[in-house]
Amino acid sequence: MAKGLRIVAKKDGFRRAGIAHTSEPQEYPLSKFSKEQVEQLKKDPMLVVQEIEISEPKGKDKDPK
């Protein structure tokens, strides 16, 4: 498991951190964002942001070599 963010926009298409957020929950790995972006996302009143645990993407945990 990895740390991630679940983000829901109060207005569909609202942009923050280079992403157009939707009114449907979207999950992202925490590593997708810088520390500054995470703080901006959490403080933005147009977004609902939750810290969550997400599954590691398949094939990413082992080197294929």
Steps between C-alpha positions, in 0.01 A plus 500: 500500500608855431382839618268689271240773473131472415387829348148623421432841346197697612476625140569252220812593303653719773876516440773484762854352490480458123195273511136559410323341797155345473199482727559123513772379739838447334795329667864592444827377651643758737824491299317666206507833687768715661466590868393849398230365268366270773465798734327705228259216428415449868444872563289566190134553599385374159647153565432221745830317558548183703824316573453132419690175449504382139626183333838509330468490121564148372849440365645799678621319810756276322767570244434283190875445443 
